């Protein structure tokens, strides 16, 4: 796991009440369930305390009246208390289960919604497995603690108070003897809970790392097998798994020692009650029923304390989960609409087809980079004083060495990142004064590695415009020369693409992604190495449809195969964040500069490959 993420699993020695109050505020939206749950918990505590008192009065009645004691009322009261307790347990299980499920659903939905709002930079340093853990186990853990922990804390607090009051009322001197066991219990609990908390934290850290390792291994299984890295990967995973095993065993061993100590102290309290109460009963200072109730209460007294200590320990152990989830929810997107844009969006009245939702013209006539600087990390600039003007209908091709800034230029246009200095203007207006949603709804993007979603081919093409008709979907496929291969498939457009499009070839996935981008009717089209990983035949099919895609749009084409950009209006050779050369294909060839060198060397390789294929 990256070093900058490890601090999120560090140990917090104290319970952070402020953090848990923030978590609890999410549960307050369910107060129609929380209030009845709290009342039920208090009622169950009262019922639990009542059994010992009924036993007390029953025994005293038998001692006083012998065989002639009227036990019917006491038996009826027992049955009534048992029925009420059973009903209360059923109610709190039902309510706590609903609260836990609602909380888990609500927090997970809020986290997922926030993840979709966050900019690309947020994902640059966070593994997928780390994010999955936040949305799954962390959310579930918080939901369970809020629901069941709230129940146990309310029940435990009420039960302890009722027992303490009952003991003090029955015999305050003997009650103080029994309660003298509490200080050593507090010391033991503090020592063991701290140790258990440390080991539990370690378990959670390893669990997060194992989830990330699972995700990475599944995604990279082909690379692992082709490089024969199975044994090394298994060894790395085994180290994580062994670490989690050791921490789990340590935690279980600590629990196995702690709980018998608590039970021993509880038994000691009951023994003190029996010793002191027996003496009082012999001298007539306490009835036999009161002695039995005293012993009963003394034995029960430590159960709710133990439960509350367990909940507080779990809350401490889950603080990292709470911090991560709340931290995610509190993360404000670095790229979002400014207050001024939000005011204009809110003030919009009747829609005007010529205007976007933010009040500016809907049509993009020109894009201009004006003295733009950009760096992914401070001190490592990617673009320096970059200037470029593009008009509607123009296609700009970006070529050059890897790391020169080509993809960065396209990402800045799409506002996946924003300039660290300078301006990027749309129709002369800084695009930070435009609606982010409007801008990104004008984009059509085809990447080097196309991503398809689980579903049919038709659903994948329609993904960019859900209101598109079947005829529009098929027309988009025809324009990019995808209709023919789709029609030959078993179920045509209703053929399942598989997870990640794994039932289609790379070229077929690329053609579907082109159709999807075209169907969205974008004003800005971006091709990022879109033909570098496909065969020549598929490239020719794509080339035939590219002119349809680029017509009338502002287009940025990042190309590895220079044959795809011969007809671009301008070709920019980008190197070290600056424009090294600019011109048409013919102009740059005549200059015999960097572009000429790139083109001729690539053309030579293609000729050699063709000769070798013919010879084979």
N, C-alpha and C positions, 0 to 999 in steps of 0.2 A: 504494500500500500504506500502511496506517495507520502513523503515525510510531512508535508503540510497538512495532511488529513489526520495524522496520528494524534494531534492535540485534542481532537474532538472525542477521544476515548480516554482522556486522562482522568485521574481519580479526583473526585470532589468529596472531601471529608465531611462536609456538613450538608444538611438538607436545605435546599434553596427554596424557602417559602414563597418568594416572589415568583419564581419560575412555575411552581405548582399552582399558584393562584391564577397565572395566565392560562395554564392548561385547563384548570377548572372552569375558567370563564367560557371555554368552548362548550363545556357540559351544561352551562346555565341556560343554553338555548333549549335544553331538554328538562327544564325545571318542572314541567308537568309530569315527568317521570321521577325526577330526583326527590321532590317533596314527598310523594307517597312512599318512595323507597326509604327516606329518612324516618318517616313516621312508622313504617313497618319495622325498621331496625330497632327503634325505641320500644315498640310494642313487644317484639320478641325478647328484648332484654328484660322487660318487666315480667313477661311470662316465665323466662328462665329463672328469675329471682323468686317467683311466686311458688315454684314447686317445693323449695326447701321450707318455706313458711307453712305450706299446707302439711308437709311431713311433720313439722314441729307440732302443729296443733293436733294432728292425728295421734301422734305418740303421747302427747300430754293427756288427751282424752282417754286413751286406753289405760294409761297409768292411773288416772284419777277414777275412772268408772269400771275398769276391768272389762270382763266379758260383756257387760251390759252397755258398753259405750256405743252410741249411735254413729256408725261409720258410713251410713248411706250418704249423708251430705258431703263428707270428705271424698268418697269415691266419685260422686257426681262432679265435684269440683275438679278432681284429677282428670276425669274424662273430658270435661269442658276445656281445661287448660291444654290437654293434649290435642284436642281438635283445633283449638285456636292456634296453637304452635304449628301444627301441620299446615293450616291455612296460611299462616304468616310466612313459613318457609317457602311454600309454593309461590306466594305473591312476590317475595323478594328475589327468588330465582327468576321469575318471569320478568320483573322490572329490571333487575341488574343485567340480564341477558339482552333486553331491548336497548338499554343505555349503552352497553358495550358495543353492540352491533351498530347502533346509530352513530356513536362517537367515532368508531373505526371508519365507517363510511364517510362521514362528514370531513374528518381530518384528511383522509386519503384523497377525497375529491378536491379539497382546498390545495393540498400539496401538488396534485397533478395539474390543477389549473395554473398554479404559480410556475411550475416547471415549463409549461407551454408559453408563459409570458417572458421568461428569462432569455437574455441574449446569448449568442453562441459562446461568448467568452466564459460564461458560467460553466459550460460543459468542457472547456478546454483542459481543466485540471481535476475533473471529478470522474472516476471510473463508473461505468454503467452499473456494476454490482453495488457500489456504494449508494447510488441513487435508488436502486431497487430495494435495498434494505430499509431506506427511509420510508418508502411507500408501503412496505409490507410489515415486517416484524416490529419496527419502531412504532408505527401507527397502531398496530394491534396491541402492543404492550401498554401504551398510554391509555388506550380505551379500556383494557381490562383493569388496570390499576384504578382508574377513575371510578368505574362502576363497582367492582368488588371491594376495592380499597375503601371507598366512601362508605359502603355498607358495613364493613368490619370495624372501621373507626367509630362510626356512630353507635353501632351495637356494643362494641367493646367499651367505649367511654361510659355509656349509660349503665352497662352491666357492672362495671367496676364501681361506679358511684353508688349504685343500689346495694351492692354487696357491702361496701365500706360503711354506708349509712346503717344497714341492717345490723352489722357486727357491732358498731358503736352503740346502737340503741339497745341491743340485747345485753351487752356487757362491755363497756368502754375500756376497762382495764385489760381484759383478756384480748380485746380487739387490738390494742396497742402492741401486745406481745406477738400476735400473729403478724401484724403489719411491720414488725421489726425485721422481717425477712426481706422486705422491699429494697433497702440499701444494697445488700450484697447482690441481689438479683440485678439491680441497675448497673453495678460495676461489671458483673459477668456479661450482661447483655451488651454493654458498650464495647467491651474488648472483642467479643466474638462477632458482633455485628460489623465491626470495622474490618476484621479479617475476612468475613464472608462477603462483605461489600467489595473488597479488593479482588478477591478471586472471581466474583460474579462479573465485575467490570472486565476482567481479563477474558472471561468467556465471551462477553458481548463483543469485545474487540476482535477476537479470533473469528467469531461468527460473521462479522462484517467482512473480514478479509477473505474468509472461505467463500462467501457469496460472490465477492468480486472475482475470485479465482475461478469459480464455476462459470460465471458469465464469460470471462475471457477465454477459458478453455473451450467452451462450446462454440464461440464465435470463430476461434482460430484453429478448429480441429483439422481442417484441410492442410493448413501450414504445418501444424504439428506432425501430421502423418507423413507429409512429403519430405520433411527434414529429419524424420525419425527421432523426434524429441519426446516420445511417450515416456521413456524411463526417467528422463530429467524432470519433466513436468510432474510425473507421479511423485518423485522425490520431494519437489518443492511443495506439492499439495500435502504430502505426508507430514512434512514439518509443521504446516499449519494445523493439520488435523491432530497431530500429537500434542501440540501446544494446547489446543482446546480440550483434548482428553485429560491432560495433566491438570489444567485449571478446573475442569469439571469434577475430577476425583478429589482435588483439594477442597473444593466447595462442599462436596457431599460429606467428606470426612469432618469438616468443621461443623456442619449441621448435625452429624451423628454424635458429636461430643456435646454440642451446645444444648440440644433439646433434653437429653437425660439430666443435665445439670439443672435446668429449669424445673423438670419434673421432681427432682430430688428436693429442691428448695420448696416446691409446693407441698410435697409430702412432709417436709420438716414443719411447715406452717400448720398442716393438719395435725401432726403429732403434738405440737405445742398446744393447739386447741384442745386435743384430747386429754393431754396432761393437765392443763390448767382447768379445763371445764370439768374433767372427772373429779378433781379435788373439790371444786365448787358444788358439784352435784352431790357429793358425799356429805357435805356439811349443810346441804339445803339451800345453797345460794344460787342454784341454777336448776331448772327442771331438766328432765331427761330429753324432752323434745327440743328444748333450746340447745342442749349440748349437741344433739345430732345435727340440728340446723347449723350450729356454729362450725362443726367439723365439715359439714357439706359445703358451706360457704368458703371455708378456708381452702378446701381442695379445689373449688371452682375459681377462686379469686385469680389464680395465675394463668388460667386459660385465656381470658380476654386480653390480659397484659401481654401474654406471649403472642397472641394474634396481632395486636397493635404493633408490637415490636417488629414482627415479621413484615407487616405492611410498610412501616417506616423504612425498614431495610430495603425492601423492594423499590420503594420510591427513590431512595438514595441511589440504588443500582440502576434505576431507569432514568436518572437525571440526564445522562448523556443522550438517551433517546429523546427526552423532552427538549433538550437544548437544540438537537439537530433538527427536529421537526419544527419547533418554533422559530429556529434560525432560518429554516427554509421559507416558512410562511412570512417571516419579517424581511426577507431579502427583496429589496426593491429592484426591479429591472433597471440596469444602467442605461438601457435604450428604451425610452417610452415617450409618450406625448407630453409636451411641456404644458404647464398650467394654462398658458394662452391658447394653445391648440384645443385643450379640453373645454375651455370656455366657448370657443367658436363652434365646436361640435355640439355643445349643449344648447347654444343659441340658435342653431339652424332651424329654420321653419320649413316652408314648402320646398321640396326638392327641385333643383334646376338641373336638367341633363348636362348643361355645359359646365356646371360647377361640381367639384368634389364635395364631400361632406364637410371638409374644413374651410370651405368658402373660396378656395382658389380654383383656377381652371382645371377641369378634369383631364384635358388632353396634355400630354407631355410633349412639348415641342423641342426642348433643348435641355441637355445635362452638361454642367460645367464643373470640373475640378479647378478650384482656385487656390493655389499655394497650399496644397494639402500635405500634411505630415501624418504619419501613422506609425504606431509601434504596438505590438502585442504585449511587450513587456518594457517597462521603463528602462531607457538606456540602450535599447536595441531597435533602432528605427528600421522600418521596412520601406516606407515611402518618405522622400524628402522633397519638399517644395514642388509637388507634382501638379502639373497644369494640363488640362485636356478639355476640349469643347466638342460635343457631339449633338447633331441635329436629328430630328425624327426621320426615319427612313434610312439612316446610315448604319453600316455594319463595321464595327471596330474589331480587328483581330489583334490578339495579344500573344506574342511569342517571346521566347527567351529562355535562359537557363532556369532550372528549378530554384525556388527561393528568391527569385528576382522581384516578386511583387505582383505577378499576374492575377492570381486568385484573390489577392488582397484588394486589388482595384475593383474586381467584380463584387466582392463581399461588401465593400464600402458603398457601391451603387445600390445594392440591395438593402442597405442599412442593417446588415447583420452585425456590423461594427460601425463606429462613427470616427471621423477624423480626430486625431489628438491635437491638430492645429489646422487652421485654414477653413475653407468652406466648400461644401458640395451643393451646387445650386440646381434647382429644377425650375425652369422658366424664370431664372433670375432670382428665385427665392431660396434661401437656405433650407434644405430639406428637413432640418430639425424644427422648422416652423410649419411643416406639413404633417398630416395624420399618418402615423406609422402603419395603421391597418390599411388605409387607402393605398399607400405606397406599395406595401408588400402584396396587396391584391392585384397590382398591375404587373407582377413578375411572372415570367415563365422561365424555369430553370431545368436544365438537363445536365446531370453530373456524369463524371467518368464511370462511377459505379452506380447504376440506377437502383433505386429502392422501390420495390412493389410491396403492397400490403396483402395480407391474406384475404382472399375473396376472388371474385371472377375477374376476367380480363376487362369486361365492361365496367365493373365497379372501379377498377384501378384507373381506367381512362377518365371516368366521370369524377374521380376524386377531386380534381381541381375546380369543378363547377357542378355541384350536385343537382342543379335544376336543368341540366342539359338533357335533351331528348335522346332516344336511341338513334334517331337519324343523325343528330349532330355528333354523337359519339362515333358512329361509323364513318361519317364524312371526315372527321379529324384523322381517323385511322387511314382512310384512303389517301389523304393529302401527304402523309409521311410514308406511304407504301407499306403499311402494316396490315391492311385489310386482307390481303391475299393469304398470308400465313395464318391469320386469325380464323379465316373462313375454313381453312383446311383442318383445323383442330376439331377434336371429337364433338364438342358442344359449341363450337364457334365462340362468340363473344361471352357466352355463359360458362366457358371452361374455367375451372379453378386454377388460379395462378400459383397456388401453394404459398407456404410461409416464406416471405421475402422474395416471392416470385421464383422459387426453386424448381418449378415445373417447366420453366421457359429457359431457353438458351440466353446467353449474355446479349447477343444481338437482338433477339426478340424482346427481351426486357427493355433494351434501349429504344426500340421502335415504339413500344407501348408508352415509355416515358416521354418520347417526343409528341405522341398523340395527346397525352395528358396535358403537357405544357401548352400545346396549340389550342386545345379545347378551352383553356382558361382565358383565351383572348387577351394575352398580356400586351402591354405597351412597351415593356422592356424584356428582352429575351437574352438569357445567359446560357452559353454552352461552355462548360468547363471540362476540357479534355474528353468531350462526349463520344468521340470516335476512336480513341486511342486503344481501347481494349476489345475491339470487334474485328471481324474478318473483312477482307477487301470486298466481298460480295455484298455484305450487309452495309458497309460504308457506301457503296455505290447506290444502294436502295435509299439510304438516308440522304445522300447528296442530292438525289432527284427531288426529294421533298423539302430540302432545306430552304430553297428559294421561296417556296410557299410560306414557310415559317417566318422567315426574316422580312418579308415584304412589308413595308410601311412601318416597321418597328425600329426602335433603337436597340441594336444588338451588340453584345460583347461575346466574342468567340475566342476562347483560350484553346489553342491548338497545339497538339504534338505532331500530328500529321499535317504538314504544310499544304498538302494537296486540297485540304478542305477549305482553305482561306484565300485561294487565288482571286476570287471575285469580291473580296472585302473592299469597302470604300477606302479604308485606311488600315495599314498593318503597322503596329507599334512593336518595336523590339524593346522589351523591358529588361533592364539589367541593373541590379543594386538599387532598386526603387526609383529609377529615372528612365525617361524615354531616350534610348540610345540612337534609334533610327525611326523614321516615320515616312510613310508613302504607300503607293499602290504596289502590287506584286511586281509589275514591270519596272517601276521606278527603283525599287529596292534592288532588284537584280542588276540593273544598270550601274548602280553605285558600287557593286562588288564589295560590300561591307559584311557585317555580321550576318545579315539575313541571307545574302548570297551564299555565304559559307554554309549556313544551316541547310539551305535548300539543296544545294548541289551535293552535299555529303549525304543527305537523306535520299535524294533521287538516285545517287550511285548505289546505296545500299539496297534500295528497292529493285534496281536493275539486276544486281547480283543475286538477290533472292529469287527473282523471276527466272534467271538463268539456271540456278541450282534446282529449282522446282521442275523446270523443263528437262534437265538432265536426269533427274530422278525418275 
